[in-house]
Amino acid sequence: MTAPGTVTHDTFTRYSAPGPGGSARRAVLRHLRPGRRSAVALAATVAAATALPLAAPQLTRRFVDDAIGGASTRHLTLIALGYLALAVAGQAARMATAWLASRLAWDGTNRLRERLAEHALGLDMACHGRRTPGEMIERVDGDVVAVAEFVVAFLLDVVVGLLLLAGVLVVVFTVDARLGSVLLAYCALIGFGMARAQRLAVPSATRSRAQSAALFGGLEERLAGVEDIRANGAGEHVVNRFHRASATLYRAEFRDARIGTGILAGTAVAFAAGTAIVLGLAVWTRESGTLTVGTAVLLFQYTQMVRVPFERLIDQLRRYQAALAGIARIGDLLAERRTLPAPADPLPLPASGPLALRLENVGFAYADDEPVLSGVTITLAPGETLGLVGRTGSGKTTVARLVLRLYDPTEGIVRVGGLDLRDVDPASIRARMCVVTQDVQLFAASVRDNLTLFRPLAGDDRLRAVLAGVGLGDWLAALPDGLDTELGGGSRSGRGSGVSAGEAQLLALARAFLTDPGLVVLDEASSRLDPATERRVEASVDRLLADRTGVLIAHRLSSLSRVHKIAVIDRGRVVEYGHREDLVADPRSRFARMLDAAGVVLR
C-alpha cells in the first residue's frame, strides 16, 4: 500500500496513457522532436557536414590532373591548402553536428524520462504488480539512454551518411552515367542485404534487453531483502539464481553480438569487391580515353565515401537494434492503462468529520486468479473502528486495499461517506483517507520532505508540532539540521536510513496527522518495537483514531482493545462479525476462542 497523497488525480489525468501500438511509438518520438530554431541550426550543420566532404575530391582531381599537366608548385600548393581548408571545415561541421545532436537528444530524452516517470507513478497497483521495480527502472532510464545514444548516432552516421551517399551518386552520374548506374545498383544490392539482415538483428536485441531487465529486476529485489537473505543463510541460493540469470543474459548478448559481427564482416567483404569492380571500370574507361587520371582518383575517393555511410550504419546497428527494442518497450509502458476507471462525473467526499464505511457483498480476485474475497459485507458508522482478524493470506490486506481504492471490487460496492468509491474524485480519496503501513518507506530527502511527501502541506511550525505530538520532538531537536536533515533513502522500516523502526513508524503516523483524514487504515506493526517505543506508537494511534473512522489490520489480538467492531476473515469470507464486547462475552464465538487460545484478555 502507498502513503496518502503521493500521486494526485491531476497527475493521472495529465499523463493518461496513449493508445496501444503505433500511437504509443509516435508518442515516444514526439518527445524527441526539437524546437524550430534548434532544428534549423541542426539542419545547417548537417548540410555543411555533407557538402564539404563532397567538394574535397574535386580538388584532388584538379591537383592530380594539373600536376600531370606540369602546373607550377605555387598553383598546386594553393590547391592543397584549399583541400586542407575543406577538410578542417568538414571536421568542424561534424563536431558542431555532434554537439547539437547530443544536446537535442538529451533534451528530448529527458522530457521522455519525465513523461515515463509521471506515467509510472500514475499507474495503479494492478499494473505495478506485473512489473518488478528493477524492470520499471530499466524502462524509465535504461531504454531511454539507448534511445538517446541512437538519436545522436542516427543524426551523425545515418542522416549525414545517407545524404553523403546521395551526393556521391549524383556526382558520379555527372562524371560517367555508366559508372553511376553500376554504383547505384551496387548500393541498392548492399542496402537490400542490410535490410534482410536487420530482420534477424532486431529480435536478438529485443531478447537481450528483456534479459537485462529481468537480471536487474531480480538484483534489485535481492538487494532490498539483503538483511533477511543474510540472516537466513540464503546467500548461496541467491548467488546461484544470479548466475543463472547472468548466463541467460550472456547467451542473449552473445547471439546478438554474433549476428552484428557477421553482418559487419559480410559488409566489409562486399565493399572490398565493390571497390575492385569500380576501380577496374575506371581503368577500362581511362584506357579508352574518356577519363583522366585525376577523374579516376576522384572515382576511387567517392567509392570509398560510399563505403563509409554503410560501414557507419552497420557500426550503429547495435544501437539501432537497442533503440528499436527500447522504443517498443517504452511504447508498451506508455500504452499501459490504469485498470481503475476515472469517474465521468467525480464527486467529492465530505470535507470534514469522520467518514462512514460500508462494503456491500464485495468480491475480488487478482487478475485471472481464484477469488480472494467473496460476499464481504461490513458496515461502520462515522467514528467507529473495525479490527480485521484472520490468518496470513485470509484477505485482510485485500479488504484494506479495496477501502483505499487501490483496486476495485469485482463484485459488490465499497461505499465511503455514502458514496460508491468508483464515483469519487481520486484527489478527494487521497485527501480524506490515508494508510499507515507496517513497512514504512523513507526517501533520500530531508525530514520535511519525508513528512510532507514533497507536497506543500504545512509550514515548519506545524511540522514541528506534529512531530512533537507523536513523541519525536526530542529526536528532531537532536538532529544537526532540524527539518533540513537528510535521511537515507531506499530503506523500509527505517533500516539503513539512520532512523530506527520505531522512529519510522512514528514518522508514518505524523504523515497521517498532517493530512487530517476522515478514514484511517492501519496495518499494525508495533509487534516489532521495544516497549517504550510501542507505548508512544500506541498513544499516537489512539489520538489518530479519535473522532475518525478506522480499519485496523491486527497482527496481535491484544491491540484490539481500542476497536468497536471485529471482523474475522477466513479464506476470503467474513465468518464472524459484530461488536467487540458482544463477541468477547460469547464463549462460542470464534473471536472469544481465539482470545482464549492466545491467552489474551481484552479490557
N, C-alpha and C positions, 0 to 999 in steps of 0.2 A: 504494500500500500504506500501511497505517496503522501507527503506532508501537504497540509492545506494550502491552496492558493499558489502552488508553484507555477502553474500554467493557466493563463486566463482564457476565457471564451473568445476574446478578440484574437488571440493567437491562433486558435482553431479555425476561426473564420477567415482571417487574413491569409493563412497558409493552408488552405484546403488543397487536397491532392488533386493533380490533374488527372485527366482520363488515362486509361492504360495504353500501352503500345507506343505507336509513333508519336502521339501527342505528348507523352511523358518525355521522350527523347528530344522533341522540339523544345519542351520547357527547359531541359538541361542546356541546350545550345543557345537559347535566348539569353541566359545569364552570361554567356561568353561574348556576346555581341558588344563591340566597343562603341564609344560615342562618335559623333560625326567628325569632329576635329581630329581625334586620335586616329580614326580610320583613314582620313585624308593624309595625315602625316605618315602613317604606315604604308599606304599605297605609294607615296612618293619615294620612300626609301626602297621599297620593293622594286619599283620601276628602275631606280638607279642601280640597284644591285643586279638587275637583269641586263640593262642596256650596256653598262660599262664593260663587263666581260665579253659581250658580243663584239664590241668595237676593237678590242685588242688584237685579234687575229688579222684584221685588215692592215694594221701597222706592221705585223710580222710579214705578211705577203709583200707589202711595199718594200720593206727592208731587204728581203731576200732578192726580189727582182731588181731593185736598184743596185744592190751590191754586185749582182752578176753583170749588170749593165755598166759598171765602172763609176758609180756615183762617188762624190767626194766624201772624205771622212766626216767633215762638218755636217753634211747632209744626213749621213747615216746616224751620227750622234744625236741630231735633233729628233730623228725618228725613234731612236732608242729611248731618249728622255720622254718623249710623248707616250711610248709604251709603258714606261715606268710610272708616269703620272696616272695613266688609266688604271694600272694595277693597284696603285695605292688608293686611288679614289674608289675602286671597286671594293677593296677590303674595308674602307671607311664606311661605305654604304651598307655593306653586310653587317658591320658592327652596329651601326645605327638601327638596322632592321632587327638585329638580335635584342638590342636594348628595349626598343619599343614593343617588340613581340613579347618579351618576358614581362614587361610592366603590364601590358594589357591582359596577358594570360593570367597573371596572378591577381589582378584586379577582378577579372571575371570569375576566376575560380574561388576567390574569397567571397564574392557575392553568392556563388553557388553553395559554398560551405555553410554560410549563414542560413541560406534557404533550407538546406538539408537539416541543420541543427534545429531550426524552428519547427520544421515539419515533423522531425522525430519526436520532439517534445510534445507536439500536438496529437500524436498517435495514442490510442488508448491501450489499456493493459493487454487486450487480446492480441494486438499487433506486436507488442514488446515480448509477449510470451513465446512468440515464434522465432525470435532472434536473440542471440546472446549479446551482451554488451560489447564484447570484442568485435563481433560482426558488424554492429552498428558503427563502432569507431572506424572500422575498415571502410565502410560505405561513406561516412561523412568526411574522412580525411584521406585514407589510402587511395581510394578510387579517384578522388578529386585531384590528388597530386599527380596521378597517372595521366589524367586529362590535361592538367596544366603543362606537364612536360611534353605531351603530344602537340598541344597547340603551338608551343614555341617551335618544336621541330617541324611541324606542318608548314608554318609560315616560312621558315628558313630553308628547309630542304625540299619541301614538296611544291609549294606555290612558286617560289623563286626557281626551283629546278624545272618545273613544267613550263614556266614562261621562257626560261632559257632554252629548253628543248624546242619549243615552238619557234623561237627566234633563229635557232640554228637551222632548222628545216627550211625556213623561209629564205635565209641567206644562201644555203646550199642549192636550193632550187633556182635562185637567180644566177648562181655560178654555172651550174650544169643541171638541166632538168633530169637527165638520165640518172646521175648520181643522187639527186634529190629523191627521185622515185624509189631507188634502191634503199636509201637510208630511211625513208618513210615506211616502206614495207617491213624493213628490219625492226624498226622501233615498234610498229604495230604488233609484230610477232612476239617481241620481248614483253610488251605490255599485256598481251593475252596470256602468256605463260605466267606472268606475275599474278594476274587476276585469278587464275586457276589455283596457283599455289596459296593465295591468300585464303581460299576456302578451307584449306587444311590448317592454316596458321591460326585463324581467329578462334575456332573452338578449343584448340590446345591452350591458348592464352586464357580463355574463359575458365577452363578447368583449373589452370594454375592459380588464378586469382581466387577462385572459390576455395581451393585447398588452403591458400594463405589465410583467408578469412576464418576458416574452420580452426586452423592452428592457433591464431591469435585469440580467437574467441575462447578456446579451451584454456589457453595460457592465462587469460585474464581471470577466468573463473577459479583456477587453481591458486593464483596469487592472492585472490580475495579471501580464500579459505586456508591460507598458509599455516595459521596457528592450529586449526583443527587437524590439518594434514600431519603436521609435525607431532602434535600431542598424541595422535593415534597411530603413529608409525606407518602412515600410508605413503611415505615419500617414494619408496621403490615402485609402487604401483603407478603413481603419478608420473614418474620419470619414464616408465615403460610406455604409458599412454602417449607421452610427449614424443618419445622416439618413434612410435608408430605413426603419429600424425606428421612428424617431420619426414619420415620415409615416404609417406604418401605425397607430401608436397615436393620432395626431391624427384620422385618419379614423374610427377606432372610437369615440373620445370625442366627436367632433362628431356622429356619428349618435346616440349615447346622449343628448347634450345636446339635440339637436333633438327627439327623442321626448319627453324630460322637459318641455321648454319648451312643446311642443304640447299636452301633457296639462294643464299648468298654465293655459295660455291658454284652452283649451276649458272647463275648470272655472270660471274666472272669468266667462266669458260665461254659462254655465249658471246660476251663482248670482245674477248680476245679474237674469236673467229670473225666477228663483225668488223673489227679494226683491220684485220688482214684482208678481208674482202674489199673494203673501201680503198685501202692503200693499193691493192692490185688493180682496181679500176682506175685509180688516179694515175698510176704508172702507165697503164694502157692508153689513156687519153693524152698523157704527156707525150708519148711516142708518136701519137697521131698528130701532134702539133696543135691541139685545141686548148691545152692548158700550159701555163708557165710553171716553173719550179716553185715560185712563191705561192701560186694558187694551190699546188699540190700540198705544200706545207700548211696552208690555210685549211684545206680539207681535213688534213690529219688532226689539226688542233680542234676543229669543230667536231670531228668524230670523237675525240677524247672528251669534249664538252658534253656530247650526247651521253656518254657513259656516266658522267658524274651525277646527273639527276637520278638515273636509275639506281646507281650504287647508293646514293644517299637515301633513296626511297626504301631500298632493301635494308639499309642500315637502321632506318627508323621503323622498320616493320614491327619489331617487338613493342615499341611504344605505341604504334598504331593498333596492334592487337590488344595491348593492355587498355588503351583508351576506349576502343570499341566495347570491350568487355566491361570497363568501368562505367561508360555511359549507359550501357544496357542495365547494369545493376543499380546505378543511381536512378535511372528511369523507373525501374521496378519499385524502388523505395518510394519515390515520389508518387507512384501510382497506388501505393497502399492507402486505403481509405479507412477512416475511423468506422468501427463497427457500431458505435453508438451514434445514431442519427441525431442531428441537431433539430430541436423543435421548430416547427414552422412559425409558431407564434409564442415565443418563450414567455413564461410567467415568472415573476419573482416570488421567492419565499417571503413570509412575514419578516419585516425589517428588524424586529426586536422580540425578545422574550423566548422562552423555550418552545421547541417545535414538537408537535405530535408526530408519532411514527406508527405506520400500520403496514404490515406485509399481508397481502391477501392471496392465499392459496398459491404461494410462489414456488416455482420450479426452476431449476437451472442445470445446464450441462456445458462443460468447456468444449468448444468446437464440436467434434463428432464423437466425443467420449460418452460414457454412460452418465446418466443424470447424477449429480452430486447433491441436489436438493429436490424435494418433492413435497408438495402440499403444505408448505410452511405458512402458518398464519400466526401473527404476533401483533399485539396492539399495545402501544404505550401512550398514555396521556402526556400532555406537556409537563415537563419537570420530573417524570418518572424515569427510573433507571432499571435496565434489564441486564441480568447476568446470563451469559451463554456458557453452558456446561456440556462437556462431552469429550470422548476420546479424541486423540490426534487423528485428523482426517475425517472427522464426523461431519464437517461442513460449517463449523463456527466462523472461520475466516471468510468463507464464501458469503455468508449472511452479511458480514460487515462490509464486504466489497459491494454488495448489491445496495446496501443502505447508503453508501457514498457515491453510488452510480459510477463505479469503476467498471461495472458490467451491467447489462440489462437482463432482467429475468427472461427465460424462455417461456415461462408460463406465469400467469398472475400479474399482480401490480404491487409496486412499492410506493407508498404514499408518505410524504413528509409535509407537515403543515397543511394537511388536507389535499395536497396536490400530487398527481402522478409525476414521479421524478422525470419521466420521459418528456413531460411538458414544461419542465422548469428550466430557466436560463442557467447554463452551466456556471456562469460567473456568480450567480446567486447561491448555487450549491457550495462553491468553494468559499464564499464569504460567510455563509451561515452554518456550515458544517465543517468539522475537522476531525483528524485522526491523530492519535499518539501511538506510535508503534513500539514494539519491544526492540526493534532493530533500528536504531537512530542513525541517520546519515548526517555526518558533519562534512562541511566543504572546506577547501583550501581558501579560506577567506577570513575576514575579521569576525569578531564576536557579534558585532552589529549585523553584518550580512547573514551570519548563521541564524540569528534570531528572526530577522525580517524576511529571510529567503530572498534578499536582493530587491525587496519592494519598499516603497516609501510609506511604511505603515504608521510610524510614530517617531517623535523626537527622542533625543538621547535621555531626557529626564524620565520619559515614560518607559523606556527600555530598562533604565536602572531600577525604576520602581518595580517593574515586573520581575526582574532577576532577584531583587531583594524579597519579593513576595513568595518566591519558590525556594528561598533559602540559599541563593547564590550571591548575596550581597558581599560577603567576606571574600568569596572566591574572585569576584570581579575586582574588588579593591586590591587584591594581591597581584593582579595581572600587571605587567610592566606598562602597557599602553591602554589599559582600560578596555573600552569598547572597540578600540582600534587594534587590539592584539590579534595577531593572525593565529588561527587554529590550523592544525594539519588536516589535509583533505584525504578523501578516499577511504575513510575509516567508517566502521559500523560499530555501534555501541561504544564509541569513544576509543576504540583500540587504535593505538599508534598515532593518536592525534594530540597527545598531551592532556587529554580530558578523560577522566575516569568514566566507567559505565554509569555510575550514579549521577555524575555531573551531566553526562549526555542525556539521561532520562529527564533531569530537571530542566535542561535546555529545551527539550522537546515539549515539556509542559508549558514552559514560558512562551514558546511559539503559539500554543493554543490559547493562552490568556490574551495574547496580543490581538488575535482575531475576534475575540469575544463571541464565540459561536452559540447557536441555539441548540445544536445537537452535537454530541461528542462521542466518538468511537475510541475506546481504549483497549489496546492489546497489552494485557498485564505483563510486566517484566520485572516486577520487584523481587521475584524469587532469586535473582542473581545478585542482589545488593546486600551490603552489610547492614546490620540492624539500625545504626544511626541514620544512614542514608535512606534506608527503607522508611523510617518514620517521617523524614522530610518529604519523600515522594508520596506517602500515604496522605499526609496533611495537605499537600498540593492537589492531589486527586480529589480529596473531599471538597476543597474550595472550588475546583474546576467544575465539579458536578452539581454544586449548589445552584438551584434555580435554573438548571439546564437538563435537557433530556440526554440520557447517556446509555450507551451499549458497551458493556464490559465483557471482553473475551477472557474468561477466567482460567488460569492455569493452577491456581491454588484455591481450594474451597474456602479457606479462611478469609479471603479477600471479598467474599460475597455478602459480608455483614452490612454493607452500605447500599445494596440494591433493593429495589421494591419488588421486582418480579424475577422469576427464574424460568429459563427455557432449557430443558435437557434435550440435546440433539444426538441422535444415533443413526448412522448410515443415511444422513441427509433428511431425516424426518424429525419433527418435534414430537418426541414421545411423552413429554411431560411439560406442562406449562401452567404457571399460576403465581400467586403472591408468595413471597419467600416465607412469611410467617406461617401460612397455611400448609405449605409443603413440609416445613420443618416440624410442624406439630403432628403431621400424619405419618406414623411409623411405617405405613405401607407404601409411601411414595418412594420413587426411585431416588429423589434428591436426599431424603432422610436416610436411606440405606447407604448412599454414597458418603454422607457425613459420618455415619457410624463406622463404615469401613476405614475411613481416613482418620478417625479419632478426632474429628473437628466438632467443636461446639460453637454455634453462632449465637451472638448476643442478640 
